[in-house]
Amino acid sequence: MHLRKEVDLDFRLKGQSIEIFEIRPVWQGKGETHEIPVAKATFVRTRGAWRLYWQRSDLKWHRYEPLPEATAIETVVEEVDADPFGCFWG
């Protein structure tokens, strides 16, 4: 709880997608913050599955191939949390 001023996590819903991002204070900013994208999951209705994406250095979302699809959002969250390939948390 005491670290929330330094780093926090949040999410937003955009259409069929959930975007997860970090909130950090701007360096030498006076109360300003910025958002750092972590992951995006999009629900594909026709397949009844979630697709997971990560943001590469080109700042575009790319499919996360180790987990092509998941039927439960919990599976997606577990994969992002575990981050076995260092795609989400570095």
PDB file of N, CA, C and O in Angstrom:
ATOM      1  N   MET A   1       0.815  -1.189   0.000  1.00  0.00           N
ATOM      2  CA  MET A   1       0.000   0.000   0.000  1.00  0.00           C
ATOM      3  C   MET A   1       0.864   1.260   0.000  1.00  0.00           C
ATOM      4  O   MET A   1       0.529   2.245  -0.658  1.00  0.00           O
ATOM      5  N   HIS A   2       1.977   1.229   0.739  1.00  0.00           N
ATOM      6  CA  HIS A   2       2.831   2.411   0.827  1.00  0.00           C
ATOM      7  C   HIS A   2       3.554   2.726  -0.488  1.00  0.00           C
ATOM      8  O   HIS A   2       4.057   3.837  -0.655  1.00  0.00           O
ATOM      9  N   LEU A   3       3.613   1.780  -1.412  1.00  0.00           N
ATOM     10  CA  LEU A   3       4.275   2.005  -2.708  1.00  0.00           C
ATOM     11  C   LEU A   3       3.356   2.607  -3.769  1.00  0.00           C
ATOM     12  O   LEU A   3       3.824   2.965  -4.850  1.00  0.00           O
ATOM     13  N   ARG A   4       2.095   2.722  -3.489  1.00  0.00           N
ATOM     14  CA  ARG A   4       1.150   3.214  -4.497  1.00  0.00           C
ATOM     15  C   ARG A   4       1.490   4.588  -5.041  1.00  0.00           C
ATOM     16  O   ARG A   4       1.136   4.908  -6.176  1.00  0.00           O
ATOM     17  N   LYS A   5       2.172   5.407  -4.250  1.00  0.00           N
ATOM     18  CA  LYS A   5       2.577   6.724  -4.744  1.00  0.00           C
ATOM     19  C   LYS A   5       3.703   6.604  -5.762  1.00  0.00           C
ATOM     20  O   LYS A   5       3.889   7.489  -6.598  1.00  0.00           O
ATOM     21  N   GLU A   6       4.456   5.501  -5.690  1.00  0.00           N
ATOM     22  CA  GLU A   6       5.584   5.280  -6.594  1.00  0.00           C
ATOM     23  C   GLU A   6       5.195   4.468  -7.831  1.00  0.00           C
ATOM     24  O   GLU A   6       5.652   4.753  -8.938  1.00  0.00           O
ATOM     25  N   VAL A   7       4.361   3.472  -7.635  1.00  0.00           N
ATOM     26  CA  VAL A   7       3.917   2.623  -8.755  1.00  0.00           C
ATOM     27  C   VAL A   7       2.575   1.992  -8.388  1.00  0.00           C
ATOM     28  O   VAL A   7       2.374   1.527  -7.266  1.00  0.00           O
ATOM     29  N   ASP A   8       1.678   1.988  -9.346  1.00  0.00           N
ATOM     30  CA  ASP A   8       0.366   1.385  -9.136  1.00  0.00           C
ATOM     31  C   ASP A   8      -0.028   0.684 -10.424  1.00  0.00           C
ATOM     32  O   ASP A   8       0.508   0.991 -11.489  1.00  0.00           O
ATOM     33  N   LEU A   9      -0.939  -0.232 -10.336  1.00  0.00           N
ATOM     34  CA  LEU A   9      -1.479  -0.935 -11.504  1.00  0.00           C
ATOM     35  C   LEU A   9      -2.936  -0.555 -11.673  1.00  0.00           C
ATOM     36  O   LEU A   9      -3.655  -0.313 -10.704  1.00  0.00           O
ATOM     37  N   ASP A  10      -3.351  -0.508 -12.925  1.00  0.00           N
ATOM     38  CA  ASP A  10      -4.750  -0.230 -13.209  1.00  0.00           C
ATOM     39  C   ASP A  10      -5.097  -0.891 -14.539  1.00  0.00           C
ATOM     40  O   ASP A  10      -4.233  -1.450 -15.215  1.00  0.00           O
ATOM     41  N   PHE A  11      -6.353  -0.819 -14.896  1.00  0.00           N
ATOM     42  CA  PHE A  11      -6.793  -1.364 -16.170  1.00  0.00           C
ATOM     43  C   PHE A  11      -7.924  -0.506 -16.701  1.00  0.00           C
ATOM     44  O   PHE A  11      -8.550   0.262 -15.970  1.00  0.00           O
ATOM     45  N   ARG A  12      -8.167  -0.658 -17.992  1.00  0.00           N
ATOM     46  CA  ARG A  12      -9.308   0.024 -18.597  1.00  0.00           C
ATOM     47  C   ARG A  12      -9.934  -0.921 -19.624  1.00  0.00           C
ATOM     48  O   ARG A  12      -9.267  -1.764 -20.224  1.00  0.00           O
ATOM     49  N   LEU A  13     -11.220  -0.745 -19.794  1.00  0.00           N
ATOM     50  CA  LEU A  13     -11.955  -1.505 -20.797  1.00  0.00           C
ATOM     51  C   LEU A  13     -12.111  -0.638 -22.035  1.00  0.00           C
ATOM     52  O   LEU A  13     -12.522   0.519 -21.944  1.00  0.00           O
ATOM     53  N   LYS A  14     -11.782  -1.199 -23.191  1.00  0.00           N
ATOM     54  CA  LYS A  14     -11.946  -0.514 -24.475  1.00  0.00           C
ATOM     55  C   LYS A  14     -12.580  -1.510 -25.435  1.00  0.00           C
ATOM     56  O   LYS A  14     -11.897  -2.383 -25.971  1.00  0.00           O
ATOM     57  N   GLY A  15     -13.872  -1.379 -25.650  1.00  0.00           N
ATOM     58  CA  GLY A  15     -14.555  -2.324 -26.536  1.00  0.00           C
ATOM     59  C   GLY A  15     -14.458  -3.732 -25.989  1.00  0.00           C
ATOM     60  O   GLY A  15     -14.908  -4.013 -24.878  1.00  0.00           O
ATOM     61  N   GLN A  16     -13.868  -4.613 -26.778  1.00  0.00           N
ATOM     62  CA  GLN A  16     -13.702  -6.023 -26.384  1.00  0.00           C
ATOM     63  C   GLN A  16     -12.369  -6.267 -25.686  1.00  0.00           C
ATOM     64  O   GLN A  16     -12.012  -7.420 -25.441  1.00  0.00           O
ATOM     65  N   SER A  17     -11.629  -5.219 -25.361  1.00  0.00           N
ATOM     66  CA  SER A  17     -10.280  -5.368 -24.809  1.00  0.00           C
ATOM     67  C   SER A  17     -10.171  -4.844 -23.388  1.00  0.00           C
ATOM     68  O   SER A  17     -10.896  -3.944 -22.965  1.00  0.00           O
ATOM     69  N   ILE A  18      -9.235  -5.444 -22.674  1.00  0.00           N
ATOM     70  CA  ILE A  18      -8.836  -4.988 -21.354  1.00  0.00           C
ATOM     71  C   ILE A  18      -7.363  -4.611 -21.461  1.00  0.00           C
ATOM     72  O   ILE A  18      -6.539  -5.437 -21.855  1.00  0.00           O
ATOM     73  N   GLU A  19      -7.028  -3.380 -21.118  1.00  0.00           N
ATOM     74  CA  GLU A  19      -5.642  -2.931 -21.128  1.00  0.00           C
ATOM     75  C   GLU A  19      -5.158  -2.801 -19.688  1.00  0.00           C
ATOM     76  O   GLU A  19      -5.813  -2.172 -18.857  1.00  0.00           O
ATOM     77  N   ILE A  20      -4.005  -3.403 -19.404  1.00  0.00           N
ATOM     78  CA  ILE A  20      -3.384  -3.323 -18.082  1.00  0.00           C
ATOM     79  C   ILE A  20      -2.191  -2.379 -18.205  1.00  0.00           C
ATOM     80  O   ILE A  20      -1.411  -2.475 -19.153  1.00  0.00           O
ATOM     81  N   PHE A  21      -2.054  -1.467 -17.243  1.00  0.00           N
ATOM     82  CA  PHE A  21      -0.943  -0.523 -17.309  1.00  0.00           C
ATOM     83  C   PHE A  21      -0.472  -0.139 -15.916  1.00  0.00           C
ATOM     84  O   PHE A  21      -1.214  -0.230 -14.939  1.00  0.00           O
ATOM     85  N   GLU A  22       0.794   0.298 -15.851  1.00  0.00           N
ATOM     86  CA  GLU A  22       1.369   0.828 -14.620  1.00  0.00           C
ATOM     87  C   GLU A  22       1.146   2.327 -14.595  1.00  0.00           C
ATOM     88  O   GLU A  22       1.104   2.976 -15.640  1.00  0.00           O
ATOM     89  N   ILE A  23       1.005   2.867 -13.410  1.00  0.00           N
ATOM     90  CA  ILE A  23       0.939   4.314 -13.226  1.00  0.00           C
ATOM     91  C   ILE A  23       2.141   4.694 -12.364  1.00  0.00           C
ATOM     92  O   ILE A  23       2.305   4.193 -11.252  1.00  0.00           O
ATOM     93  N   ARG A  24       2.980   5.589 -12.895  1.00  0.00           N
ATOM     94  CA  ARG A  24       4.176   6.043 -12.186  1.00  0.00           C
ATOM     95  C   ARG A  24       4.244   7.562 -12.221  1.00  0.00           C
ATOM     96  O   ARG A  24       3.745   8.187 -13.157  1.00  0.00           O
ATOM     97  N   PRO A  25       4.855   8.153 -11.211  1.00  0.00           N
ATOM     98  CA  PRO A  25       5.016   9.608 -11.246  1.00  0.00           C
ATOM     99  C   PRO A  25       6.024  10.003 -12.325  1.00  0.00           C
ATOM    100  O   PRO A  25       6.976   9.273 -12.598  1.00  0.00           O
ATOM    101  N   VAL A  26       5.803  11.153 -12.924  1.00  0.00           N
ATOM    102  CA  VAL A  26       6.742  11.690 -13.898  1.00  0.00           C
ATOM    103  C   VAL A  26       7.980  12.141 -13.132  1.00  0.00           C
ATOM    104  O   VAL A  26       7.871  12.762 -12.075  1.00  0.00           O
ATOM    105  N   TRP A  27       9.162  11.825 -13.670  1.00  0.00           N
ATOM    106  CA  TRP A  27      10.391  12.212 -13.003  1.00  0.00           C
ATOM    107  C   TRP A  27      10.456  13.725 -12.929  1.00  0.00           C
ATOM    108  O   TRP A  27      10.316  14.402 -13.947  1.00  0.00           O
ATOM    109  N   GLN A  28      10.659  14.239 -11.788  1.00  0.00           N
ATOM    110  CA  GLN A  28      10.686  15.669 -11.486  1.00  0.00           C
ATOM    111  C   GLN A  28       9.374  16.364 -11.823  1.00  0.00           C
ATOM    112  O   GLN A  28       9.334  17.580 -12.009  1.00  0.00           O
ATOM    113  N   GLY A  29       8.306  15.581 -11.901  1.00  0.00           N
ATOM    114  CA  GLY A  29       6.990  16.167 -12.118  1.00  0.00           C
ATOM    115  C   GLY A  29       6.364  16.540 -10.788  1.00  0.00           C
ATOM    116  O   GLY A  29       6.697  15.955  -9.757  1.00  0.00           O
ATOM    117  N   LYS A  30       5.500  17.468 -10.801  1.00  0.00           N
ATOM    118  CA  LYS A  30       4.840  17.898  -9.571  1.00  0.00           C
ATOM    119  C   LYS A  30       3.440  17.289  -9.527  1.00  0.00           C
ATOM    120  O   LYS A  30       2.452  17.929  -9.886  1.00  0.00           O
ATOM    121  N   GLY A  31       3.386  16.037  -9.079  1.00  0.00           N
ATOM    122  CA  GLY A  31       2.110  15.357  -8.972  1.00  0.00           C
ATOM    123  C   GLY A  31       1.622  14.745 -10.278  1.00  0.00           C
ATOM    124  O   GLY A  31       0.564  14.116 -10.306  1.00  0.00           O
ATOM    125  N   GLU A  32       2.371  14.918 -11.349  1.00  0.00           N
ATOM    126  CA  GLU A  32       1.968  14.346 -12.631  1.00  0.00           C
ATOM    127  C   GLU A  32       2.331  12.861 -12.681  1.00  0.00           C
ATOM    128  O   GLU A  32       3.305  12.426 -12.065  1.00  0.00           O
ATOM    129  N   THR A  33       1.551  12.111 -13.406  1.00  0.00           N
ATOM    130  CA  THR A  33       1.828  10.688 -13.586  1.00  0.00           C
ATOM    131  C   THR A  33       1.774  10.340 -15.065  1.00  0.00           C
ATOM    132  O   THR A  33       1.246  11.097 -15.879  1.00  0.00           O
ATOM    133  N   HIS A  34       2.332   9.177 -15.397  1.00  0.00           N
ATOM    134  CA  HIS A  34       2.180   8.668 -16.752  1.00  0.00           C
ATOM    135  C   HIS A  34       1.881   7.180 -16.689  1.00  0.00           C
ATOM    136  O   HIS A  34       2.150   6.510 -15.693  1.00  0.00           O
ATOM    137  N   GLU A  35       1.319   6.688 -17.778  1.00  0.00           N
ATOM    138  CA  GLU A  35       0.906   5.286 -17.854  1.00  0.00           C
ATOM    139  C   GLU A  35       1.884   4.516 -18.731  1.00  0.00           C
ATOM    140  O   GLU A  35       2.281   4.977 -19.801  1.00  0.00           O
ATOM    141  N   ILE A  36       2.263   3.338 -18.255  1.00  0.00           N
ATOM    142  CA  ILE A  36       3.159   2.463 -18.998  1.00  0.00           C
ATOM    143  C   ILE A  36       2.380   1.194 -19.324  1.00  0.00           C
ATOM    144  O   ILE A  36       2.019   0.446 -18.415  1.00  0.00           O
ATOM    145  N   PRO A  37       2.112   0.935 -20.613  1.00  0.00           N
ATOM    146  CA  PRO A  37       1.352  -0.256 -20.988  1.00  0.00           C
ATOM    147  C   PRO A  37       2.062  -1.543 -20.562  1.00  0.00           C
ATOM    148  O   PRO A  37       3.282  -1.659 -20.676  1.00  0.00           O
ATOM    149  N   VAL A  38       1.290  -2.492 -20.080  1.00  0.00           N
ATOM    150  CA  VAL A  38       1.830  -3.779 -19.658  1.00  0.00           C
ATOM    151  C   VAL A  38       1.321  -4.883 -20.579  1.00  0.00           C
ATOM    152  O   VAL A  38       2.117  -5.636 -21.140  1.00  0.00           O
ATOM    153  N   ALA A  39       0.011  -4.987 -20.740  1.00  0.00           N
ATOM    154  CA  ALA A  39      -0.573  -6.059 -21.542  1.00  0.00           C
ATOM    155  C   ALA A  39      -1.964  -5.643 -22.019  1.00  0.00           C
ATOM    156  O   ALA A  39      -2.580  -4.722 -21.482  1.00  0.00           O
ATOM    157  N   LYS A  40      -2.431  -6.346 -23.036  1.00  0.00           N
ATOM    158  CA  LYS A  40      -3.788  -6.143 -23.531  1.00  0.00           C
ATOM    159  C   LYS A  40      -4.376  -7.509 -23.854  1.00  0.00           C
ATOM    160  O   LYS A  40      -3.726  -8.342 -24.486  1.00  0.00           O
ATOM    161  N   ALA A  41      -5.592  -7.727 -23.421  1.00  0.00           N
ATOM    162  CA  ALA A  41      -6.312  -8.969 -23.733  1.00  0.00           C
ATOM    163  C   ALA A  41      -7.591  -8.590 -24.473  1.00  0.00           C
ATOM    164  O   ALA A  41      -8.334  -7.708 -24.043  1.00  0.00           O
ATOM    165  N   THR A  42      -7.832  -9.263 -25.576  1.00  0.00           N
ATOM    166  CA  THR A  42      -9.017  -8.990 -26.391  1.00  0.00           C
ATOM    167  C   THR A  42      -9.860 -10.247 -26.476  1.00  0.00           C
ATOM    168  O   THR A  42      -9.355 -11.332 -26.764  1.00  0.00           O
ATOM    169  N   PHE A  43     -11.153 -10.090 -26.222  1.00  0.00           N
ATOM    170  CA  PHE A  43     -12.065 -11.225 -26.321  1.00  0.00           C
ATOM    171  C   PHE A  43     -12.585 -11.322 -27.746  1.00  0.00           C
ATOM    172  O   PHE A  43     -13.114 -10.357 -28.298  1.00  0.00           O
ATOM    173  N   VAL A  44     -12.425 -12.512 -28.334  1.00  0.00           N
ATOM    174  CA  VAL A  44     -12.900 -12.778 -29.691  1.00  0.00           C
ATOM    175  C   VAL A  44     -14.172 -13.609 -29.558  1.00  0.00           C
ATOM    176  O   VAL A  44     -14.118 -14.804 -29.267  1.00  0.00           O
ATOM    177  N   ARG A  45     -15.309 -12.965 -29.772  1.00  0.00           N
ATOM    178  CA  ARG A  45     -16.604 -13.636 -29.563  1.00  0.00           C
ATOM    179  C   ARG A  45     -16.777 -14.882 -30.424  1.00  0.00           C
ATOM    180  O   ARG A  45     -17.279 -15.903 -29.954  1.00  0.00           O
ATOM    181  N   THR A  46     -16.362 -14.797 -31.681  1.00  0.00           N
ATOM    182  CA  THR A  46     -16.570 -15.934 -32.589  1.00  0.00           C
ATOM    183  C   THR A  46     -15.818 -17.177 -32.133  1.00  0.00           C
ATOM    184  O   THR A  46     -16.215 -18.296 -32.459  1.00  0.00           O
ATOM    185  N   ARG A  47     -14.732 -16.991 -31.379  1.00  0.00           N
ATOM    186  CA  ARG A  47     -13.950 -18.128 -30.894  1.00  0.00           C
ATOM    187  C   ARG A  47     -14.215 -18.420 -29.418  1.00  0.00           C
ATOM    188  O   ARG A  47     -13.835 -19.472 -28.906  1.00  0.00           O
ATOM    189  N   GLY A  48     -14.872 -17.476 -28.742  1.00  0.00           N
ATOM    190  CA  GLY A  48     -15.122 -17.653 -27.312  1.00  0.00           C
ATOM    191  C   GLY A  48     -13.836 -17.706 -26.516  1.00  0.00           C
ATOM    192  O   GLY A  48     -13.733 -18.447 -25.538  1.00  0.00           O
ATOM    193  N   ALA A  49     -12.836 -16.909 -26.940  1.00  0.00           N
ATOM    194  CA  ALA A  49     -11.520 -16.987 -26.307  1.00  0.00           C
ATOM    195  C   ALA A  49     -10.878 -15.604 -26.218  1.00  0.00           C
ATOM    196  O   ALA A  49     -11.221 -14.679 -26.955  1.00  0.00           O
ATOM    197  N   TRP A  50      -9.941 -15.507 -25.294  1.00  0.00           N
ATOM    198  CA  TRP A  50      -9.150 -14.292 -25.105  1.00  0.00           C
ATOM    199  C   TRP A  50      -7.837 -14.424 -25.856  1.00  0.00           C
ATOM    200  O   TRP A  50      -7.230 -15.495 -25.873  1.00  0.00           O
ATOM    201  N   ARG A  51      -7.400 -13.343 -26.472  1.00  0.00           N
ATOM    202  CA  ARG A  51      -6.080 -13.273 -27.095  1.00  0.00           C
ATOM    203  C   ARG A  51      -5.258 -12.250 -26.333  1.00  0.00           C
ATOM    204  O   ARG A  51      -5.730 -11.159 -26.013  1.00  0.00           O
ATOM    205  N   LEU A  52      -4.020 -12.624 -26.050  1.00  0.00           N
ATOM    206  CA  LEU A  52      -3.137 -11.790 -25.245  1.00  0.00           C
ATOM    207  C   LEU A  52      -2.128 -11.086 -26.145  1.00  0.00           C
ATOM    208  O   LEU A  52      -1.613 -11.672 -27.097  1.00  0.00           O
ATOM    209  N   TYR A  53      -1.851  -9.812 -25.829  1.00  0.00           N
ATOM    210  CA  TYR A  53      -0.906  -9.003 -26.608  1.00  0.00           C
ATOM    211  C   TYR A  53       0.092  -8.346 -25.668  1.00  0.00           C
ATOM    212  O   TYR A  53      -0.207  -8.094 -24.501  1.00  0.00           O
ATOM    213  N   TRP A  54       1.282  -8.073 -26.191  1.00  0.00           N
ATOM    214  CA  TRP A  54       2.294  -7.330 -25.458  1.00  0.00           C
ATOM    215  C   TRP A  54       2.835  -6.236 -26.363  1.00  0.00           C
ATOM    216  O   TRP A  54       2.789  -6.351 -27.588  1.00  0.00           O
ATOM    217  N   GLN A  55       3.350  -5.171 -25.750  1.00  0.00           N
ATOM    218  CA  GLN A  55       3.817  -4.034 -26.535  1.00  0.00           C
ATOM    219  C   GLN A  55       5.335  -4.092 -26.672  1.00  0.00           C
ATOM    220  O   GLN A  55       6.072  -4.093 -25.686  1.00  0.00           O
ATOM    221  N   ARG A  56       5.776  -4.141 -27.922  1.00  0.00           N
ATOM    222  CA  ARG A  56       7.212  -4.201 -28.205  1.00  0.00           C
ATOM    223  C   ARG A  56       7.784  -2.787 -28.280  1.00  0.00           C
ATOM    224  O   ARG A  56       7.071  -1.804 -28.076  1.00  0.00           O
ATOM    225  N   SER A  57       9.062  -2.701 -28.572  1.00  0.00           N
ATOM    226  CA  SER A  57       9.730  -1.398 -28.615  1.00  0.00           C
ATOM    227  C   SER A  57       9.214  -0.496 -29.730  1.00  0.00           C
ATOM    228  O   SER A  57       9.448   0.712 -29.705  1.00  0.00           O
ATOM    229  N   ASP A  58       8.507  -1.075 -30.719  1.00  0.00           N
ATOM    230  CA  ASP A  58       7.911  -0.243 -31.777  1.00  0.00           C
ATOM    231  C   ASP A  58       6.595   0.406 -31.321  1.00  0.00           C
ATOM    232  O   ASP A  58       5.937   1.104 -32.091  1.00  0.00           O
ATOM    233  N   LEU A  59       6.224   0.163 -30.052  1.00  0.00           N
ATOM    234  CA  LEU A  59       5.016   0.707 -29.418  1.00  0.00           C
ATOM    235  C   LEU A  59       3.725   0.205 -30.059  1.00  0.00           C
ATOM    236  O   LEU A  59       2.682   0.850 -29.951  1.00  0.00           O
ATOM    237  N   LYS A  60       3.796  -0.930 -30.715  1.00  0.00           N
ATOM    238  CA  LYS A  60       2.609  -1.576 -31.281  1.00  0.00           C
ATOM    239  C   LYS A  60       2.339  -2.857 -30.498  1.00  0.00           C
ATOM    240  O   LYS A  60       3.251  -3.487 -29.962  1.00  0.00           O
ATOM    241  N   TRP A  61       1.065  -3.221 -30.448  1.00  0.00           N
ATOM    242  CA  TRP A  61       0.677  -4.455 -29.765  1.00  0.00           C
ATOM    243  C   TRP A  61       0.924  -5.640 -30.679  1.00  0.00           C
ATOM    244  O   TRP A  61       0.554  -5.626 -31.853  1.00  0.00           O
ATOM    245  N   HIS A  62       1.563  -6.679 -30.116  1.00  0.00           N
ATOM    246  CA  HIS A  62       1.866  -7.904 -30.855  1.00  0.00           C
ATOM    247  C   HIS A  62       1.279  -9.092 -30.104  1.00  0.00           C
ATOM    248  O   HIS A  62       1.257  -9.118 -28.873  1.00  0.00           O
ATOM    249  N   ARG A  63       0.804 -10.074 -30.864  1.00  0.00           N
ATOM    250  CA  ARG A  63       0.263 -11.285 -30.231  1.00  0.00           C
ATOM    251  C   ARG A  63       1.324 -11.951 -29.384  1.00  0.00           C
ATOM    252  O   ARG A  63       2.487 -12.042 -29.776  1.00  0.00           O
ATOM    253  N   TYR A  64       0.922 -12.402 -28.251  1.00  0.00           N
ATOM    254  CA  TYR A  64       1.796 -13.136 -27.345  1.00  0.00           C
ATOM    255  C   TYR A  64       1.685 -14.610 -27.719  1.00  0.00           C
ATOM    256  O   TYR A  64       0.756 -15.301 -27.301  1.00  0.00           O
ATOM    257  N   GLU A  65       2.633 -15.074 -28.502  1.00  0.00           N
ATOM    258  CA  GLU A  65       2.564 -16.424 -29.080  1.00  0.00           C
ATOM    259  C   GLU A  65       2.633 -17.579 -28.079  1.00  0.00           C
ATOM    260  O   GLU A  65       2.026 -18.618 -28.337  1.00  0.00           O
ATOM    261  N   PRO A  66       3.343 -17.453 -26.946  1.00  0.00           N
ATOM    262  CA  PRO A  66       3.354 -18.585 -26.007  1.00  0.00           C
ATOM    263  C   PRO A  66       1.967 -18.968 -25.483  1.00  0.00           C
ATOM    264  O   PRO A  66       1.757 -20.107 -25.066  1.00  0.00           O
ATOM    265  N   LEU A  67       1.019 -18.022 -25.502  1.00  0.00           N
ATOM    266  CA  LEU A  67      -0.358 -18.311 -25.097  1.00  0.00           C
ATOM    267  C   LEU A  67      -1.272 -17.746 -26.179  1.00  0.00           C
ATOM    268  O   LEU A  67      -1.791 -16.639 -26.029  1.00  0.00           O
ATOM    269  N   PRO A  68      -1.478 -18.489 -27.272  1.00  0.00           N
ATOM    270  CA  PRO A  68      -2.256 -17.955 -28.395  1.00  0.00           C
ATOM    271  C   PRO A  68      -3.694 -17.597 -28.036  1.00  0.00           C
ATOM    272  O   PRO A  68      -4.221 -16.588 -28.505  1.00  0.00           O
ATOM    273  N   GLU A  69      -4.325 -18.419 -27.210  1.00  0.00           N
ATOM    274  CA  GLU A  69      -5.707 -18.153 -26.792  1.00  0.00           C
ATOM    275  C   GLU A  69      -5.946 -18.762 -25.419  1.00  0.00           C
ATOM    276  O   GLU A  69      -5.281 -19.715 -25.014  1.00  0.00           O
ATOM    277  N   ALA A  70      -6.911 -18.187 -24.718  1.00  0.00           N
ATOM    278  CA  ALA A  70      -7.312 -18.720 -23.413  1.00  0.00           C
ATOM    279  C   ALA A  70      -8.818 -18.560 -23.293  1.00  0.00           C
ATOM    280  O   ALA A  70      -9.374 -17.545 -23.713  1.00  0.00           O
ATOM    281  N   THR A  71      -9.475 -19.550 -22.725  1.00  0.00           N
ATOM    282  CA  THR A  71     -10.924 -19.474 -22.581  1.00  0.00           C
ATOM    283  C   THR A  71     -11.345 -18.704 -21.335  1.00  0.00           C
ATOM    284  O   THR A  71     -12.499 -18.293 -21.223  1.00  0.00           O
ATOM    285  N   ALA A  72     -10.419 -18.505 -20.399  1.00  0.00           N
ATOM    286  CA  ALA A  72     -10.735 -17.790 -19.156  1.00  0.00           C
ATOM    287  C   ALA A  72      -9.781 -16.617 -18.983  1.00  0.00           C
ATOM    288  O   ALA A  72      -8.583 -16.748 -19.231  1.00  0.00           O
ATOM    289  N   ILE A  73     -10.300 -15.487 -18.563  1.00  0.00           N
ATOM    290  CA  ILE A  73      -9.466 -14.302 -18.338  1.00  0.00           C
ATOM    291  C   ILE A  73      -8.468 -14.556 -17.211  1.00  0.00           C
ATOM    292  O   ILE A  73      -7.392 -13.958 -17.195  1.00  0.00           O
ATOM    293  N   GLU A  74      -8.809 -15.432 -16.273  1.00  0.00           N
ATOM    294  CA  GLU A  74      -7.889 -15.766 -15.185  1.00  0.00           C
ATOM    295  C   GLU A  74      -6.595 -16.362 -15.724  1.00  0.00           C
ATOM    296  O   GLU A  74      -5.521 -16.099 -15.183  1.00  0.00           O
ATOM    297  N   THR A  75      -6.686 -17.158 -16.776  1.00  0.00           N
ATOM    298  CA  THR A  75      -5.501 -17.746 -17.405  1.00  0.00           C
ATOM    299  C   THR A  75      -4.603 -16.657 -17.976  1.00  0.00           C
ATOM    300  O   THR A  75      -3.380 -16.729 -17.864  1.00  0.00           O
ATOM    301  N   VAL A  76      -5.212 -15.653 -18.585  1.00  0.00           N
ATOM    302  CA  VAL A  76      -4.464 -14.525 -19.143  1.00  0.00           C
ATOM    303  C   VAL A  76      -3.755 -13.768 -18.028  1.00  0.00           C
ATOM    304  O   VAL A  76      -2.571 -13.455 -18.145  1.00  0.00           O
ATOM    305  N   VAL A  77      -4.468 -13.474 -16.954  1.00  0.00           N
ATOM    306  CA  VAL A  77      -3.887 -12.733 -15.829  1.00  0.00           C
ATOM    307  C   VAL A  77      -2.733 -13.522 -15.208  1.00  0.00           C
ATOM    308  O   VAL A  77      -1.707 -12.938 -14.860  1.00  0.00           O
ATOM    309  N   GLU A  78      -2.884 -14.817 -15.068  1.00  0.00           N
ATOM    310  CA  GLU A  78      -1.820 -15.656 -14.520  1.00  0.00           C
ATOM    311  C   GLU A  78      -0.579 -15.615 -15.403  1.00  0.00           C
ATOM    312  O   GLU A  78       0.538 -15.568 -14.890  1.00  0.00           O
ATOM    313  N   GLU A  79      -0.755 -15.633 -16.716  1.00  0.00           N
ATOM    314  CA  GLU A  79       0.376 -15.594 -17.649  1.00  0.00           C
ATOM    315  C   GLU A  79       1.098 -14.249 -17.558  1.00  0.00           C
ATOM    316  O   GLU A  79       2.328 -14.205 -17.543  1.00  0.00           O
ATOM    317  N   VAL A  80       0.344 -13.160 -17.497  1.00  0.00           N
ATOM    318  CA  VAL A  80       0.948 -11.827 -17.367  1.00  0.00           C
ATOM    319  C   VAL A  80       1.704 -11.737 -16.051  1.00  0.00           C
ATOM    320  O   VAL A  80       2.819 -11.217 -16.015  1.00  0.00           O
ATOM    321  N   ASP A  81       1.117 -12.233 -14.977  1.00  0.00           N
ATOM    322  CA  ASP A  81       1.751 -12.183 -13.667  1.00  0.00           C
ATOM    323  C   ASP A  81       3.038 -13.011 -13.639  1.00  0.00           C
ATOM    324  O   ASP A  81       4.052 -12.560 -13.105  1.00  0.00           O
ATOM    325  N   ALA A  82       3.005 -14.205 -14.204  1.00  0.00           N
ATOM    326  CA  ALA A  82       4.183 -15.088 -14.222  1.00  0.00           C
ATOM    327  C   ALA A  82       5.266 -14.546 -15.158  1.00  0.00           C
ATOM    328  O   ALA A  82       6.452 -14.617 -14.836  1.00  0.00           O
ATOM    329  N   ASP A  83       4.869 -14.010 -16.307  1.00  0.00           N
ATOM    330  CA  ASP A  83       5.771 -13.421 -17.301  1.00  0.00           C
ATOM    331  C   ASP A  83       7.020 -14.269 -17.549  1.00  0.00           C
ATOM    332  O   ASP A  83       8.135 -13.792 -17.337  1.00  0.00           O
ATOM    333  N   PRO A  84       6.853 -15.518 -17.996  1.00  0.00           N
ATOM    334  CA  PRO A  84       8.003 -16.415 -18.142  1.00  0.00           C
ATOM    335  C   PRO A  84       9.023 -15.970 -19.197  1.00  0.00           C
ATOM    336  O   PRO A  84      10.162 -16.434 -19.166  1.00  0.00           O
ATOM    337  N   PHE A  85       8.652 -15.095 -20.118  1.00  0.00           N
ATOM    338  CA  PHE A  85       9.564 -14.663 -21.167  1.00  0.00           C
ATOM    339  C   PHE A  85       9.978 -13.195 -21.047  1.00  0.00           C
ATOM    340  O   PHE A  85      10.662 -12.677 -21.929  1.00  0.00           O
ATOM    341  N   GLY A  86       9.579 -12.527 -19.984  1.00  0.00           N
ATOM    342  CA  GLY A  86       9.975 -11.143 -19.760  1.00  0.00           C
ATOM    343  C   GLY A  86       9.344 -10.144 -20.724  1.00  0.00           C
ATOM    344  O   GLY A  86       9.930  -9.097 -21.002  1.00  0.00           O
ATOM    345  N   CYS A  87       8.181 -10.452 -21.224  1.00  0.00           N
ATOM    346  CA  CYS A  87       7.514  -9.567 -22.199  1.00  0.00           C
ATOM    347  C   CYS A  87       6.713  -8.451 -21.517  1.00  0.00           C
ATOM    348  O   CYS A  87       6.574  -7.363 -22.076  1.00  0.00           O
ATOM    349  N   PHE A  88       6.201  -8.705 -20.347  1.00  0.00           N
ATOM    350  CA  PHE A  88       5.284  -7.758 -19.716  1.00  0.00           C
ATOM    351  C   PHE A  88       5.975  -6.881 -18.666  1.00  0.00           C
ATOM    352  O   PHE A  88       5.742  -5.674 -18.612  1.00  0.00           O
ATOM    353  N   TRP A  89       6.804  -7.477 -17.854  1.00  0.00           N
ATOM    354  CA  TRP A  89       7.427  -6.746 -16.750  1.00  0.00           C
ATOM    355  C   TRP A  89       8.909  -6.494 -16.963  1.00  0.00           C
ATOM    356  O   TRP A  89       9.576  -5.914 -16.106  1.00  0.00           O
ATOM    357  N   GLY A  90       9.425  -6.932 -18.113  1.00  0.00           N
ATOM    358  CA  GLY A  90      10.840  -6.656 -18.436  1.00  0.00           C
ATOM    359  C   GLY A  90      11.724  -7.684 -17.952  1.00  0.00           C
ATOM    360  O   GLY A  90      12.937  -7.597 -18.144  1.00  0.00           O
TER     361      GLY A  90
END
